[in-house]
């Protein structure tokens, strides 16, 4: 049982709060989590072990983001960066700022890659749009969606305003899940099962945890969402966290399982790369997925902008600098996504190098240093266990990703889409 003093510290609100309700905060968290790389993680880990690891990562994420807010309350800070600065000084602050910038920034690049891959296939199904048409060019699609959608949404100053955007994204994710489930029944018989498709575990399980961490991480924007609550208390935050992560976990497990069961060892980093181009239902799914990615992009931009504001502008951006910084961030992310288009290794490297420290390592080390409880208190023991797992995943995952980089078959029609090629 926690001491009365520590309970009071971690439970009280630190500020007046924002304009967002609990539902809005939950939508933003769920929107941060759900992603298309999860079936690919089943391929990497082995299906049975992959499902177990996905549930473990969900539990760790839930525990970790509550631990972050506890640490913020104990230290009297209201951002991830300030928490680490107060706990580990300037060096820790700079390391955290780098990671907290890199993760969402690389995520923005991956979202643009997905948008380009996905929507070009959608537009090619429109009568009269030829493969060499401008609407079938990924560069044009990325630029178009950036100018019309992602940049304007990223220019908001209040993250609570993205609550309705995230709700729309959530609804579309449910539609996508239904489509993937339908295609598991109707299309999987056409796809030959790969060798050793159902083994319990595979050598790349550690890399798979990196991909799962990439999907589940919302630690980097937890303080932003927490601060948007009308009543930012630990009780309200715990309620939001449990509901959001549980809902996202259920959708993620079903999505990952159905996606992997359909394509087994042929599963790509972006699951919609696996469906045939003449599949109209999958085309509608691609459209929905492209829209969800566009709607998730601004959440990551909020975090990158906050990191820059805290490091270089003492946490405050004037209206002019707010616009300038946002435009520069979006422009650079878009530029990188225009010249690089392989998603699998992006998911793995960003998972093991950025997401894993942000989810597993930094929240636990901060809490362990701030905690006044006995060493054998449950929070301390669980934090030590999560820390050890995080160090293992980060180290081993990075080495394996460099030694065994995943092949990229971007833009290729899969062989099973041509029945005459299947022996």
C-alpha positions in Angstrom: 0.0 0.0 0.0 1.4 3.4 -0.9 2.1 5.9 1.8 -0.4 8.7 2.3 2.0 11.4 1.2 2.9 9.6 -2.0 -0.7 8.7 -2.8 -1.6 12.4 -2.4 1.2 13.5 -4.7 0.4 11.1 -7.5 -3.3 11.6 -7.3 -3.7 15.4 -7.3 -4.1 17.4 -10.5 -1.1 19.5 -11.3 -2.9 22.2 -13.3 -6.3 23.6 -14.2 -6.7 21.3 -17.2 -7.9 21.9 -20.8 -11.1 21.7 -22.7 -11.2 18.0 -23.5 -13.5 15.4 -21.9 -12.6 11.8 -21.1 -14.0 10.5 -24.4 -12.0 12.9 -26.5 -8.8 11.9 -24.7 -9.7 8.2 -25.2 -10.2 8.7 -28.9 -6.8 10.4 -29.2 -5.1 7.6 -27.4 -6.8 4.8 -29.4 -6.0 6.7 -32.7 -2.3 6.8 -31.7 -2.2 3.0 -31.2 -4.0 1.1 -34.0 -1.8 0.4 -37.0 -1.4 -1.8 -40.1 2.0 -3.3 -39.1 0.6 -5.7 -36.6 0.0 -8.7 -38.9 3.7 -8.3 -40.0 4.7 -8.7 -36.3 2.9 -12.1 -36.2 5.0 -13.1 -39.2 8.2 -12.1 -37.3 7.4 -13.6 -34.0 5.4 -16.7 -34.9 1.6 -16.6 -34.6 1.0 -18.0 -31.1 3.9 -16.2 -29.5 3.0 -13.1 -31.5 -0.5 -12.9 -30.0 0.9 -13.4 -26.5 3.6 -10.7 -27.0 1.0 -8.3 -28.4 -1.1 -8.7 -25.2 2.0 -8.3 -23.0 3.0 -5.1 -24.9 -0.6 -3.8 -24.4 -0.4 -4.4 -20.7 3.0 -2.8 -20.4 1.8 0.2 -22.4 -1.2 0.6 -20.1 1.0 0.4 -17.0 3.7 2.6 -18.5 1.6 5.6 -19.4 0.0 5.6 -15.9 3.4 5.4 -14.4 4.5 8.4 -16.4 1.7 10.6 -15.0 2.5 9.3 -11.5 6.1 10.3 -12.1 4.9 13.7 -13.3 2.9 14.2 -10.2 5.7 13.1 -7.9 8.1 15.5 -9.6 5.7 18.4 -10.1 6.2 18.4 -13.9 3.7 18.4 -16.7 5.6 17.2 -19.7 7.7 14.1 -20.5 10.7 16.2 -21.1 10.5 18.1 -17.8 10.0 14.9 -15.9 13.2 13.5 -17.3 15.1 16.8 -16.8 14.1 16.9 -13.1 15.0 13.2 -12.7 18.2 12.8 -14.7 19.3 16.3 -15.5 20.4 17.9 -18.8 21.8 14.7 -20.3 18.7 12.7 -19.7 16.6 15.6 -21.0 18.5 15.7 -24.2 18.4 12.0 -24.8 14.6 11.9 -24.1 14.0 14.9 -26.3 15.9 13.3 -29.2 13.9 10.0 -28.8 10.6 11.9 -28.3 11.3 13.8 -31.5 12.5 10.9 -33.6 9.7 8.5 -32.9 6.7 10.7 -34.0 8.8 12.2 -36.8 9.7 8.8 -38.3 6.1 7.8 -37.7 5.0 10.8 -39.8 7.3 9.6 -42.6 5.9 6.1 -42.4 2.3 7.5 -42.5 3.2 9.4 -45.7 4.7 6.2 -47.2 1.5 4.3 -46.4 -0.7 7.1 -47.8 1.3 7.1 -51.1 1.2 3.3 -51.3 -2.5 3.0 -50.4 -4.3 5.8 -52.2 -2.5 5.3 -55.5 -4.0 1.8 -55.7 -7.4 3.3 -54.8 -7.2 5.9 -57.6 -6.1 3.3 -60.1 -9.4 1.6 -59.7 -11.2 4.7 -60.8 -12.3 4.2 -64.5 -10.1 6.3 -66.8 -7.2 6.6 -64.4 -4.2 4.9 -66.1 -1.1 3.5 -64.2 0.9 6.5 -65.6 -1.7 9.1 -64.6 -0.8 11.8 -62.0 -3.4 10.3 -59.6 -1.4 7.0 -59.7 1.8 8.7 -58.8 2.7 8.3 -55.1 4.7 11.6 -55.0 1.7 13.5 -56.2 -0.7 11.8 -53.7 1.7 12.5 -50.8 2.0 16.1 -51.7 -1.7 16.5 -52.3 -2.8 15.0 -49.0 -0.2 16.9 -47.1 -1.3 20.3 -48.5 -5.0 19.7 -48.3 -5.3 17.6 -45.0 -2.3 16.8 -42.8 -0.8 20.3 -42.8 -4.0 22.2 -42.0 -4.9 19.7 -39.2 -1.4 19.9 -37.8 -1.7 23.6 -37.5 -4.1 23.3 -34.6 -2.8 24.5 -31.3 -5.1 22.5 -29.0 -4.9 18.7 -29.2 -8.4 18.4 -27.7 -9.7 19.7 -31.0 -8.4 16.5 -32.7 -10.9 14.4 -30.6 -13.5 14.4 -33.3 -10.9 13.7 -35.9 -9.7 10.7 -33.9 -13.3 9.5 -33.5 -13.7 9.5 -37.2 -10.4 7.6 -37.5 -11.6 5.1 -34.9 -14.8 4.4 -36.8 -12.9 3.8 -40.0 -10.6 1.4 -38.2 -13.6 -0.7 -37.2 -14.7 -0.7 -40.9 -11.2 -1.8 -41.9 -11.2 -4.6 -39.3 -14.5 -5.9 -40.7 -13.0 -5.9 -44.2 -9.9 -7.8 -43.1 -12.1 -10.3 -41.3 -14.3 -10.8 -44.4 -11.3 -11.3 -46.6 -9.8 -13.8 -44.1 -12.8 -16.0 -44.9 -13.2 -15.3 -48.6 -9.6 -14.7 -49.9 -7.3 -16.8 -47.7 -8.0 -20.0 -49.6 -6.5 -18.4 -52.7 -3.2 -17.7 -50.8 -0.9 -20.7 -50.3 0.2 -21.1 -46.7 3.9 -20.5 -46.2 6.3 -23.1 -44.7 6.2 -23.3 -40.9 3.3 -20.8 -40.9 2.0 -22.0 -37.5 5.1 -22.6 -35.5 4.9 -21.3 -31.9 8.0 -19.0 -32.1 10.4 -17.6 -34.7 13.9 -16.1 -34.4 12.7 -12.5 -35.1 10.4 -12.4 -32.0 12.4 -9.5 -30.5 12.1 -7.4 -33.6 8.4 -8.1 -33.5 8.2 -6.6 -30.1 9.7 -3.5 -31.6 7.0 -3.4 -34.3 4.3 -3.8 -31.6 5.9 -1.1 -29.5 5.8 1.2 -32.5 2.1 0.5 -32.9 1.1 0.8 -29.2 3.3 3.6 -28.1 1.3 6.7 -26.9 3.7 7.7 -24.1 5.2 10.5 -26.2 1.8 12.3 -26.3 0.4 11.1 -22.9 1.2 14.4 -21.1 -0.4 16.4 -24.0 -3.6 14.3 -23.8 -3.6 14.3 -20.0 -3.2 18.0 -19.9 -6.2 18.4 -22.3 -8.6 16.8 -19.7 -11.0 19.2 -17.9 -10.1 17.4 -14.7 -6.5 16.0 -15.0 -6.4 13.6 -12.1 -4.8 10.2 -11.9 -8.2 8.5 -11.4 -9.5 10.0 -14.6 -6.3 9.3 -16.5 -6.3 5.7 -15.3 -9.9 5.3 -16.5 -9.1 6.8 -19.9 -5.9 4.6 -20.2 -7.5 1.3 -19.2 -10.5 1.8 -21.6 -8.4 3.0 -24.5 -5.6 0.5 -24.3 -8.0 -2.4 -23.7 -10.2 -1.4 -26.7 -7.1 -0.9 -28.9 -5.7 -4.3 -27.8 -8.8 -6.2 -28.7 -9.0 -4.6 -32.2 -5.2 -5.0 -32.6 -5.2 -8.8 -31.8 -8.2 -9.5 -34.1 -6.7 -7.4 -36.9 -3.2 -9.0 -36.5 -4.6 -12.5 -36.3 -6.9 -12.1 -39.3 -4.2 -10.4 -41.4 -1.7 -13.1 -40.6 -4.0 -16.0 -41.1 -4.8 -14.7 -44.6 -1.2 -14.2 -45.8 1.0 -16.1 -43.3 4.7 -15.8 -44.3 3.9 -13.4 -47.2 2.6 -10.7 -44.9 4.0 -7.3 -45.7 4.8 -4.4 -43.3 1.7 -2.7 -44.7 -1.0 -5.3 -44.8 -2.8 -3.6 -47.7 0.2 -4.3 -49.9 -0.8 -7.9 -49.7 -4.3 -7.5 -51.3 -4.7 -7.7 -55.1 -5.3 -4.5 -57.0 -8.5 -5.7 -58.6 -10.1 -6.5 -55.2 -12.8 -3.9 -54.8 -13.5 -4.6 -51.1 -9.8 -4.3 -50.3 -9.7 -1.1 -52.4 -12.4 0.4 -50.1 -10.4 -0.8 -47.2 -7.3 0.9 -48.6 -9.3 4.1 -48.9 -10.5 3.9 -45.3 -7.0 3.1 -44.1 -5.4 6.0 -46.1 -7.9 8.3 -44.4 -7.1 7.0 -40.9 -3.4 7.5 -41.5 -4.0 11.1 -42.7 -6.1 11.7 -39.5 -3.4 10.2 -37.2 -0.5 12.2 -38.7 -1.4 15.5 -36.8 -1.2 13.7 -33.4 2.5 12.9 -34.1 3.2 16.4 -35.5 1.8 17.9 -32.2 4.5 15.9 -30.3 7.4 16.8 -32.5 6.4 20.5 -32.4 6.1 20.4 -28.6 9.7 18.9 -28.3 11.1 21.7 -30.5 9.1 24.3 -28.5 10.4 23.0 -25.2 14.1 22.7 -26.3 14.5 25.9 -28.3 11.6 28.2 -27.3 11.2 27.6 -23.6 7.9 25.8 -24.2 6.1 28.8 -25.9 5.6 29.4 -29.6 4.2 32.6 -30.9 1.6 32.3 -33.6 4.2 33.0 -36.3 6.7 30.5 -35.0 4.0 28.0 -34.4 3.1 28.1 -38.1 6.8 28.2 -39.2 7.9 25.2 -37.1 4.8 23.2 -38.1 5.4 23.8 -41.8 9.1 22.9 -41.5 8.4 19.6 -39.7 5.7 18.6 -42.2 7.8 19.6 -45.1 10.9 17.7 -44.0 8.9 14.5 -43.2 7.2 14.8 -46.5 10.5 15.2 -48.3 12.0 12.1 -46.8 8.8 10.0 -47.6 9.1 11.1 -51.2 12.5 9.6 -51.6 12.2 6.5 -49.4 9.3 4.0 -49.7 10.2 0.8 -47.8 8.0 0.4 -44.6 9.1 -2.8 -42.9 12.6 -1.7 -41.7 11.2 1.7 -40.8 8.8 0.0 -38.4 11.5 -2.2 -36.9 14.2 0.4 -36.4 11.8 3.0 -35.0 10.3 0.4 -32.8 13.5 -0.8 -31.2 15.4 2.5 -31.1 12.7 5.0 -30.2 9.5 3.3 -29.1 11.1 0.7 -26.8 13.0 3.3 -24.7 9.9 5.5 -24.6 7.6 2.7 -23.4 9.8 0.3 -21.5 12.9 2.1 -20.2 12.5 5.8 -19.5 9.1 5.8 -17.6 10.3 3.0 -15.3 13.7 4.5 -14.6 12.1 7.9 -13.8 9.6 6.3 -11.5 12.2 4.1 -9.7 14.3 7.2 -9.0 11.3 9.3 -7.7 9.6 6.6 -5.8 9.8 6.7 -2.0 8.4 3.2 -1.6 10.3 0.2 -0.3 12.3 -1.6 -2.9 9.9 -4.6 -2.8 6.8 -2.5 -3.5 4.8 -3.8 -6.4 5.3 -0.7 -8.5 9.0 -0.9 -8.0 9.3 -4.6 -8.8 7.1 -4.3 -11.9 9.1 -1.3 -13.1 12.4 -3.3 -12.7 10.9 -6.1 -14.8 9.7 -3.8 -17.5 13.1 -2.1 -17.6 15.0 -5.3 -18.0 12.7 -6.4 -20.8 13.1 -3.0 -22.5 16.9 -3.2 -22.4 16.8 -6.7 -23.9 14.4 -5.8 -26.7 16.3 -2.6 -27.6 19.7 -4.2 -27.7 18.9 -7.5 -29.3 16.3 -6.0 -31.7 18.7 -3.5 -33.0 21.4 -6.0 -33.7 19.0 -8.4 -35.4 17.5 -5.7 -37.6 20.9 -4.6 -38.8 22.2 -8.2 -39.4 19.0 -9.4 -41.0 17.2 -6.5 -42.7 13.8 -7.3 -44.1 13.3 -7.3 -47.8 10.9 -4.7 -49.3 8.5 -5.7 -52.1 6.9 -2.3 -52.3 4.5 -1.7 -55.1 4.7 -5.3 -56.4 1.5 -7.3 -57.2 1.7 -10.5 -55.1 2.1 -13.8 -57.0 -1.1 -15.3 -55.7 -3.0 -12.5 -57.5 -2.2 -14.4 -60.7 -3.8 -17.9 -60.2 -1.9 -19.3 -63.2 1.3 -18.8 -61.3 0.2 -20.9 -58.3 1.2 -24.5 -58.7 
